[in-house]
Amino acid sequence: MKISSNLLIAFFALSLIISCKNQPEGEAATTGEASQTIAKPSTDAKVYGVTNGNVYWAATKVGGAHNGAFQIGSGKLASENGKVTSGVIEIDIKSMSEVTLDDGMKAKFMSHMKSPDFFDAENHPNGEFTIVSVEPLSGNPEANSTIKGNLMLKGITKSISFPANIVVMEDKISVVSPKFTINRTEWDMKYNAAIIGTAADKIIHDDVSLNIQLEATAR
């Protein structure tokens, strides 16, 4: 049976429309080469240890989506005069979870996500985010600060900037970011990416939505 060229064109056009509508949520983070200057706490800084935290993620493809989280394994933040000035958090890649699939499909999916096609968790079990600067932000109802830092995934480090709501108290700090996106291919995760010429109906979108939520307690 021959398939008309018009039908093929319609199919690919529909795939592209669905692909565009099913994009991950959030504003794109500003990314670039890794910053060489890292914020360091002064001798007067108050140090807080991260006690609870997750990096929630969402990824989309033509006709589908996946959601889950990474646990923040450890970390610390420093504040001076009621403002966060420096910090580092460790992201436990092997803790990656997914919440949309049943158990049978989930095991296969998670095995693939932790393979070299994506996070290569065996060789890179931890990611890391190191703060470069924290600046006040106005005009955003969901955030009061812009955090710039170096994000290391899969052994690759890039700088990213994103908004976050930071609350500093005497005994704890909370950090919650609105959803923002990063392009996974910048960290060498190119499986079924548009950048390598993947067919329109097979594309997994390059942008991934992230949402950071953590608490740190005074030491």
C-alpha positions as CSV (number, residue, x, y, z in Angstrom):
1,M,0.0,0.0,0.0
2,K,1.4,3.4,-1.0
3,I,1.1,6.3,1.4
4,S,0.5,9.6,-0.3
5,S,3.0,12.4,0.1
6,N,0.2,14.6,1.4
7,L,-0.6,12.1,4.2
8,L,3.1,12.0,5.2
9,I,3.3,15.8,5.2
10,A,0.1,16.0,7.3
11,F,1.5,13.4,9.8
12,F,4.8,15.2,10.3
13,A,3.0,18.6,10.6
14,L,0.7,17.1,13.3
15,S,3.8,15.7,15.1
16,L,5.4,19.1,15.1
17,I,2.2,20.8,16.4
18,I,1.9,18.3,19.2
19,S,5.6,18.7,20.0
20,C,5.3,22.4,20.3
21,K,2.3,22.3,22.5
22,N,3.8,19.7,24.9
23,Q,6.8,21.7,26.0
24,P,8.1,21.7,29.6
25,E,6.9,24.5,31.9
26,G,9.1,27.3,33.1
27,E,11.3,30.1,31.9
28,A,14.6,29.2,30.4
29,A,17.6,29.5,32.7
30,T,20.4,31.7,31.5
31,T,23.3,29.3,30.8
32,G,27.0,29.7,29.8
33,E,30.5,28.6,30.4
34,A,31.3,27.7,34.0
35,S,32.2,30.6,36.2
36,Q,35.8,30.6,37.5
37,T,34.9,32.7,40.5
38,I,33.0,30.9,43.3
39,A,31.3,32.7,46.2
40,K,33.0,31.8,49.5
41,P,31.8,32.5,53.0
42,S,33.6,35.0,55.1
43,T,34.7,34.3,58.7
44,D,31.5,36.2,59.9
45,A,29.1,34.1,57.9
46,K,26.5,31.9,59.5
47,V,26.5,28.3,58.1
48,Y,23.4,26.2,57.6
49,G,23.4,22.5,56.7
50,V,20.9,21.2,54.1
51,T,18.5,18.9,56.0
52,N,15.8,18.3,53.4
53,G,15.6,18.9,49.7
54,N,14.7,17.8,46.2
55,V,15.2,18.8,42.6
56,Y,11.9,18.1,40.9
57,W,12.1,17.4,37.2
58,A,9.7,17.1,34.2
59,A,10.6,16.0,30.7
60,T,8.3,15.9,27.7
61,K,8.2,14.2,24.3
62,V,5.7,14.0,21.4
63,G,2.5,12.8,23.1
64,G,3.8,12.2,26.5
65,A,5.6,13.4,29.7
66,H,7.5,12.1,32.7
67,N,7.9,13.7,36.2
68,G,10.0,12.8,39.2
69,A,12.7,14.1,41.6
70,F,16.3,13.8,42.7
71,Q,17.1,13.9,46.4
72,I,19.6,16.5,47.5
73,G,22.1,14.3,49.3
74,S,24.0,17.0,51.3
75,G,25.0,20.6,51.2
76,K,25.5,23.9,53.0
77,L,24.5,27.5,52.7
78,A,26.1,30.5,54.2
79,S,24.4,33.8,55.1
80,E,25.5,37.3,56.1
81,N,23.3,40.1,57.2
82,G,20.2,38.0,56.5
83,K,21.2,37.1,52.9
84,V,22.5,33.9,51.4
85,T,26.0,34.6,50.1
86,S,27.4,31.2,49.1
87,G,26.7,27.5,49.2
88,V,26.9,24.1,47.5
89,I,24.5,21.3,47.2
90,E,25.1,17.7,46.1
91,I,22.4,16.0,43.9
92,D,22.1,12.3,44.3
93,I,21.7,11.0,40.8
94,K,21.0,7.4,41.8
95,S,18.0,8.6,43.9
96,M,16.2,9.7,40.7
97,S,12.5,8.8,40.8
98,E,9.6,8.9,38.4
99,V,5.9,9.1,39.3
100,T,3.9,8.7,36.1
101,L,4.6,5.1,35.1
102,D,3.4,1.8,36.6
103,D,6.1,-0.4,38.3
104,G,6.7,-2.6,35.2
105,M,7.4,0.3,32.8
106,K,9.1,2.4,35.5
107,A,12.0,-0.1,36.0
108,K,12.9,0.0,32.3
109,F,12.6,3.7,32.1
110,M,14.7,4.4,35.2
111,S,17.4,2.0,33.9
112,H,17.6,4.0,30.7
113,M,17.7,7.3,32.4
114,K,20.6,6.2,34.6
115,S,22.4,4.8,31.5
116,P,25.1,6.7,29.5
117,D,22.3,7.9,27.1
118,F,21.3,10.3,29.9
119,F,22.8,10.7,33.4
120,D,25.4,7.8,33.4
121,A,24.8,7.3,37.1
122,E,27.3,4.5,37.4
123,N,30.2,6.8,36.4
124,H,28.7,10.0,37.7
125,P,26.6,9.2,40.8
126,N,26.4,12.8,42.0
127,G,25.7,16.2,40.5
128,E,26.6,19.4,42.2
129,F,25.4,23.0,42.2
130,T,27.8,25.7,43.6
131,I,26.6,29.3,44.1
132,V,28.5,32.0,42.3
133,S,26.3,34.9,43.4
134,V,22.8,35.8,44.8
135,E,21.3,39.1,43.7
136,P,18.0,40.7,44.7
137,L,15.1,40.3,42.2
138,S,12.0,42.5,42.0
139,G,8.9,42.2,39.9
140,N,8.5,38.4,40.2
141,P,5.7,37.3,42.6
142,E,7.3,33.9,43.0
143,A,10.9,34.9,43.6
144,N,12.9,37.5,45.5
145,S,16.4,36.6,44.2
146,T,18.4,35.5,41.2
147,I,20.8,32.7,41.9
148,K,23.8,32.2,39.6
149,G,25.9,29.1,40.0
150,N,27.8,26.3,38.4
151,L,25.8,23.1,37.7
152,M,27.8,19.9,37.2
153,L,26.1,16.9,35.7
154,K,27.7,14.0,34.0
155,G,31.1,15.5,34.7
156,I,30.2,18.6,32.7
157,T,30.0,22.0,34.4
158,K,28.0,25.0,33.0
159,S,26.9,28.2,34.7
160,I,23.1,28.7,35.1
161,S,21.0,31.6,36.5
162,F,17.4,31.2,37.7
163,P,15.0,33.0,40.0
164,A,14.2,31.7,43.5
165,N,12.4,32.7,46.7
166,I,14.9,32.6,49.6
167,V,13.8,33.1,53.2
168,V,16.5,33.4,55.8
169,M,15.6,32.9,59.5
170,E,17.7,32.6,62.6
171,D,17.5,28.8,62.7
172,K,16.8,27.9,59.0
173,I,16.9,28.9,55.4
174,S,14.3,27.8,52.8
175,V,14.9,28.0,49.0
176,V,12.1,27.4,46.5
177,S,12.5,28.1,42.8
178,P,9.7,28.6,40.3
179,K,9.9,26.1,37.5
180,F,12.8,26.8,35.1
181,T,14.2,24.9,32.1
182,I,17.7,23.9,31.1
183,N,18.7,22.3,27.8
184,R,19.9,18.7,28.5
185,T,22.1,18.6,25.4
186,E,24.5,21.1,27.1
187,W,25.3,18.3,29.5
188,D,25.8,15.7,26.8
189,M,22.3,14.1,27.0
190,K,21.5,13.9,23.4
191,Y,19.4,10.7,23.1
192,N,16.5,11.3,20.7
193,A,17.3,15.1,20.7
194,A,16.3,17.3,17.8
195,I,19.9,18.5,17.6
196,I,21.0,15.1,16.2
197,G,18.3,15.0,13.6
198,T,15.8,12.7,15.3
199,A,12.5,12.2,13.4
200,A,9.8,14.6,14.5
201,D,7.6,11.9,16.0
202,K,10.4,10.4,18.1
203,I,11.8,13.6,19.6
204,I,12.3,13.9,23.3
205,H,12.4,17.7,24.0
206,D,15.8,19.1,24.7
207,D,14.5,21.4,27.5
208,V,13.8,19.9,30.9
209,S,11.8,21.6,33.6
210,L,13.4,21.9,37.1
211,N,12.1,23.1,40.5
212,I,14.4,23.2,43.5
213,Q,13.0,23.0,47.0
214,L,15.3,22.8,50.0
215,E,15.6,23.6,53.7
216,A,18.9,24.2,55.6
217,T,19.2,24.3,59.4
218,A,21.7,26.5,61.3
219,R,24.7,24.6,62.6
